[in-house]
Amino acid sequence: MKFLQDLQSLDRNNIGGWPRSVKTFFTGLLFAIIVFFGWYLFISDQQDQLQAAATKEDQLKKEFSEKQAKAVNLEALQQQLDEMQDMLRQLLRQLPSKTEMPELLVDVSQTALSAGLEADLFQPGPETPKDFYAEKPIQLRMVGTYHQFGTFISGVASLPRVVILTMHDVSLTPKNKDAKGNPAADGLLVLQGTVKTYRYLDEDESAAAKAANAKSPHGKKAEGQK
């Protein structure tokens, strides 16, 4: 109660004459205000920076652990990579080479004729080099039965060299229809569109293809996206 009475009877023009208890109170209050604003203006930001640094430290520790694990297994991973590259080279060697490609196209065409298909169109187009292989499109139009097409596919698969035919904009439709618009009884089908076959590139061709792809607009765009 005496402290409250002292507060009520303060003389603002005579601060030096204030009671000791009041002086102590206002001194403590002023100190608390200074500490609060000091913490708010300086220490709070530093705590945020410390928290960000701690988070960054955790991320760096995680990255270090991952890289350390890779470094420990680097020799084994390099060996696996070499084995995979050897397997890839062996698989590529099963594709036709540049000198074998013309003969292979003749074999594919002859296989179609041997299967009984009527080849109205079999027109190879210019090839498109990729990094380690080349695509060669073939525009075709063949007429035959379902079983003849099956025999053709089986014959292509049994050729000495691995032949990969991918369908691109290819349609298989009945050649003839009856008066009602249904497939005719002869069962003839028309296969037309573009198929693609592939050959492997030798080292010089592969290097030239990679350099050309890097200089092309598509190659630069892909590099920019990386």
FIMAR-550039 format. One record per residue (C-alpha): residue in three letters; x, y, z. Coordinates in Angstrom, 3 decimals, padded with zeros to 6 digits, always signed. Example, Ala and Ser with C-alpha at 12.3 -4.5 7.8 and 13.67 -1.06 7.14 Angstrom:
# FIMAR-550039
{ALA,{+012.300,-004.500,+007.800}}
{SER,{+013.670,-001.060,+007.140}}
//
This chain:
# FIMAR-550039
{MET,{+000.000,+000.000,+000.000}}
{LYS,{+002.873,+002.401,+000.832}}
{PHE,{+004.293,+001.809,-002.675}}
{LEU,{+000.969,+002.798,-004.254}}
{GLN,{+000.783,+005.872,-002.101}}
{ASP,{+004.318,+006.807,-003.127}}
{LEU,{+003.328,+006.475,-006.799}}
{GLN,{+000.302,+008.712,-006.317}}
{SER,{+002.317,+011.387,-004.546}}
{LEU,{+005.186,+011.598,-007.034}}
{ASP,{+006.488,+015.024,-007.962}}
{ARG,{+007.421,+014.903,-011.661}}
{ASN,{+009.542,+018.027,-011.282}}
{ASN,{+011.652,+016.470,-008.542}}
{ILE,{+012.697,+013.004,-009.751}}
{GLY,{+015.667,+013.005,-007.415}}
{GLY,{+013.324,+013.268,-004.463}}
{TRP,{+011.301,+010.145,-005.358}}
{PRO,{+011.268,+007.330,-002.802}}
{ARG,{+013.866,+004.621,-003.233}}
{SER,{+011.270,+001.933,-003.931}}
{VAL,{+009.759,+003.971,-006.783}}
{LYS,{+013.184,+004.647,-008.272}}
{THR,{+013.974,+000.951,-008.130}}
{PHE,{+010.666,+000.073,-009.786}}
{PHE,{+011.089,+002.479,-012.713}}
{THR,{+014.744,+001.481,-013.116}}
{GLY,{+013.715,-002.188,-013.418}}
{LEU,{+010.877,-001.293,-015.790}}
{LEU,{+013.232,+000.707,-018.008}}
{PHE,{+015.734,-002.154,-018.007}}
{ALA,{+012.997,-004.641,-018.975}}
{ILE,{+011.869,-002.399,-021.850}}
{ILE,{+015.446,-002.074,-023.112}}
{VAL,{+015.986,-005.828,-022.897}}
{PHE,{+012.697,-006.532,-024.722}}
{PHE,{+013.402,-004.172,-027.632}}
{GLY,{+017.012,-005.360,-027.794}}
{TRP,{+015.832,-008.955,-028.085}}
{TYR,{+013.126,-008.052,-030.609}}
{LEU,{+015.411,-005.977,-032.833}}
{PHE,{+018.617,-008.011,-032.691}}
{ILE,{+018.412,-011.383,-030.979}}
{SER,{+015.192,-012.469,-032.717}}
{ASP,{+016.763,-012.075,-036.187}}
{GLN,{+019.865,-013.884,-035.041}}
{GLN,{+017.748,-016.771,-033.781}}
{ASP,{+016.068,-017.022,-037.194}}
{GLN,{+019.493,-017.042,-038.843}}
{LEU,{+020.657,-019.688,-036.401}}
{GLN,{+017.626,-021.844,-037.199}}
{ALA,{+018.252,-021.462,-040.949}}
{ALA,{+021.909,-022.363,-040.428}}
{ALA,{+020.918,-025.444,-038.412}}
{THR,{+018.538,-026.546,-041.191}}
{LYS,{+021.266,-025.998,-043.781}}
{GLU,{+023.656,-028.012,-041.636}}
{ASP,{+021.229,-030.948,-041.583}}
{GLN,{+020.891,-030.795,-045.371}}
{LEU,{+024.671,-030.690,-045.835}}
{LYS,{+025.095,-033.646,-043.479}}
{LYS,{+022.530,-035.615,-045.482}}
{GLU,{+024.232,-034.734,-048.787}}
{PHE,{+027.611,-035.649,-047.315}}
{SER,{+026.290,-039.028,-046.175}}
{GLU,{+024.824,-039.752,-049.625}}
{LYS,{+028.012,-038.716,-051.426}}
{GLN,{+030.134,-040.661,-048.953}}
{ALA,{+028.054,-043.779,-049.622}}
{LYS,{+028.516,-043.305,-053.371}}
{ALA,{+032.241,-042.705,-052.934}}
{VAL,{+032.610,-045.904,-050.932}}
{ASN,{+030.821,-047.875,-053.691}}
{LEU,{+032.399,-045.910,-056.565}}
{GLU,{+034.602,-048.761,-057.743}}
{ALA,{+031.712,-051.247,-057.757}}
{LEU,{+029.424,-048.761,-059.518}}
{GLN,{+032.100,-048.059,-062.121}}
{GLN,{+032.474,-051.779,-062.731}}
{GLN,{+028.694,-052.139,-063.164}}
{LEU,{+028.691,-049.205,-065.583}}
{ASP,{+031.478,-050.778,-067.642}}
{GLU,{+029.581,-054.080,-067.746}}
{MET,{+026.385,-052.325,-068.866}}
{GLN,{+028.274,-050.461,-071.589}}
{ASP,{+029.768,-053.738,-072.817}}
{MET,{+026.302,-055.322,-072.884}}
{LEU,{+024.965,-052.314,-074.790}}
{ARG,{+027.754,-052.590,-077.359}}
{GLN,{+027.027,-056.287,-077.815}}
{LEU,{+023.312,-055.611,-078.282}}
{LEU,{+024.017,-052.831,-080.767}}
{ARG,{+026.282,-055.126,-082.748}}
{GLN,{+023.284,-057.368,-083.303}}
{LEU,{+021.640,-054.585,-085.300}}
{PRO,{+022.552,-054.275,-088.975}}
{SER,{+025.498,-052.098,-089.949}}
{LYS,{+025.588,-049.418,-092.631}}
{THR,{+026.846,-051.839,-095.268}}
{GLU,{+024.288,-054.484,-094.294}}
{MET,{+021.289,-052.139,-094.367}}
{PRO,{+020.556,-052.257,-098.151}}
{GLU,{+020.708,-056.063,-098.173}}
{LEU,{+018.524,-056.186,-095.087}}
{LEU,{+015.841,-054.056,-096.704}}
{VAL,{+015.854,-056.429,-099.662}}
{ASP,{+015.478,-059.372,-097.262}}
{VAL,{+012.491,-057.704,-095.568}}
{SER,{+010.852,-057.053,-098.933}}
{GLN,{+011.497,-060.629,-100.094}}
{THR,{+010.107,-061.959,-096.814}}
{ALA,{+006.867,-060.090,-097.487}}
{LEU,{+006.641,-061.591,-100.986}}
{SER,{+007.458,-065.080,-099.679}}
{ALA,{+004.618,-064.759,-097.159}}
{GLY,{+002.227,-064.149,-100.056}}
{LEU,{+001.715,-060.428,-099.385}}
{GLU,{+001.162,-058.066,-102.259}}
{ALA,{+003.582,-055.164,-101.755}}
{ASP,{+002.045,-052.184,-103.523}}
{LEU,{+004.541,-049.817,-101.886}}
{PHE,{+007.861,-050.424,-100.148}}
{GLN,{+009.819,-047.169,-100.173}}
{PRO,{+012.713,-046.633,-097.720}}
{GLY,{+013.299,-043.002,-096.767}}
{PRO,{+016.377,-041.103,-095.568}}
{GLU,{+017.672,-042.241,-092.199}}
{THR,{+017.859,-040.048,-089.103}}
{PRO,{+021.032,-040.461,-086.997}}
{LYS,{+020.626,-040.502,-083.213}}
{ASP,{+023.374,-040.710,-080.567}}
{PHE,{+024.311,-044.339,-081.167}}
{TYR,{+021.826,-045.613,-083.741}}
{ALA,{+020.003,-044.458,-086.860}}
{GLU,{+016.307,-044.638,-087.722}}
{LYS,{+015.249,-045.490,-091.249}}
{PRO,{+011.572,-044.996,-092.129}}
{ILE,{+009.872,-047.191,-094.703}}
{GLN,{+006.613,-046.204,-096.323}}
{LEU,{+004.660,-049.288,-097.260}}
{ARG,{+001.333,-050.593,-098.427}}
{MET,{+000.804,-054.339,-098.303}}
{VAL,{-002.235,-056.451,-099.023}}
{GLY,{-002.803,-059.931,-097.607}}
{THR,{-004.633,-062.047,-095.094}}
{TYR,{-004.190,-062.068,-091.343}}
{HIS,{-002.180,-065.299,-091.477}}
{GLN,{+000.050,-063.949,-094.259}}
{PHE,{+000.886,-060.923,-092.137}}
{GLY,{+001.683,-063.268,-089.255}}
{THR,{+003.989,-065.300,-091.515}}
{PHE,{+005.697,-062.068,-092.611}}
{ILE,{+006.356,-060.950,-089.035}}
{SER,{+007.665,-064.408,-088.118}}
{GLY,{+009.946,-064.396,-091.177}}
{VAL,{+011.381,-060.979,-090.290}}
{ALA,{+012.086,-062.172,-086.747}}
{SER,{+014.042,-065.173,-088.091}}
{LEU,{+016.395,-063.104,-090.269}}
{PRO,{+020.119,-063.472,-089.400}}
{ARG,{+020.382,-059.891,-088.179}}
{VAL,{+018.105,-058.438,-085.490}}
{VAL,{+015.444,-056.410,-087.256}}
{ILE,{+013.306,-054.015,-085.216}}
{LEU,{+010.199,-052.725,-086.936}}
{THR,{+008.188,-050.111,-085.062}}
{MET,{+004.804,-049.030,-086.354}}
{HIS,{+004.308,-045.315,-086.947}}
{ASP,{+000.981,-044.052,-088.304}}
{VAL,{+000.146,-047.528,-089.568}}
{SER,{-003.389,-048.731,-090.198}}
{LEU,{-004.726,-052.221,-090.892}}
{THR,{-008.113,-052.163,-092.620}}
{PRO,{-010.195,-054.570,-094.716}}
{LYS,{-009.486,-054.190,-098.427}}
{ASN,{-012.985,-055.074,-099.580}}
{LYS,{-016.427,-054.639,-098.027}}
{ASP,{-019.793,-056.092,-098.876}}
{ALA,{-022.921,-054.112,-099.659}}
{LYS,{-023.606,-053.594,-095.963}}
{GLY,{-020.147,-052.154,-095.295}}
{ASN,{-018.867,-055.251,-093.499}}
{PRO,{-015.467,-056.866,-094.291}}
{ALA,{-015.671,-059.104,-097.354}}
{ALA,{-015.430,-062.867,-097.035}}
{ASP,{-012.024,-062.978,-098.770}}
{GLY,{-010.408,-061.685,-095.543}}
{LEU,{-007.926,-059.435,-097.343}}
{LEU,{-006.413,-056.663,-095.237}}
{VAL,{-004.453,-053.556,-096.184}}
{LEU,{-001.481,-052.539,-094.070}}
{GLN,{-000.296,-049.049,-094.938}}
{GLY,{+001.695,-046.337,-093.262}}
{THR,{+005.273,-045.924,-092.103}}
{VAL,{+007.420,-048.372,-090.175}}
{LYS,{+010.892,-047.670,-088.817}}
{THR,{+013.885,-049.947,-088.711}}
{TYR,{+017.210,-049.291,-087.048}}
{ARG,{+020.936,-049.841,-087.502}}
{TYR,{+023.847,-049.173,-085.206}}
{LEU,{+026.369,-046.399,-085.804}}
{ASP,{+030.090,-047.054,-085.686}}
{GLU,{+032.282,-044.879,-083.459}}
{ASP,{+032.919,-042.197,-086.087}}
{GLU,{+029.256,-042.007,-087.066}}
{SER,{+028.178,-041.903,-083.428}}
{ALA,{+030.574,-039.043,-082.642}}
{ALA,{+029.372,-037.117,-085.696}}
{ALA,{+025.710,-037.723,-084.752}}
{LYS,{+026.286,-036.489,-081.193}}
{ALA,{+028.036,-033.360,-082.480}}
{ALA,{+025.227,-032.692,-084.954}}
{ASN,{+022.529,-033.174,-082.312}}
{ALA,{+024.378,-030.818,-079.953}}
{LYS,{+024.472,-028.104,-082.625}}
{SER,{+020.825,-028.545,-083.640}}
{PRO,{+018.132,-026.284,-082.089}}
{HIS,{+016.534,-029.293,-080.386}}
{GLY,{+019.864,-030.283,-078.870}}
{LYS,{+020.500,-026.768,-077.555}}
{LYS,{+016.983,-026.636,-076.135}}
{ALA,{+017.538,-029.911,-074.297}}
{GLU,{+020.825,-028.608,-072.884}}
{GLY,{+019.072,-025.439,-071.731}}
{GLN,{+016.436,-027.467,-069.929}}
{LYS,{+019.125,-029.332,-068.039}}
//
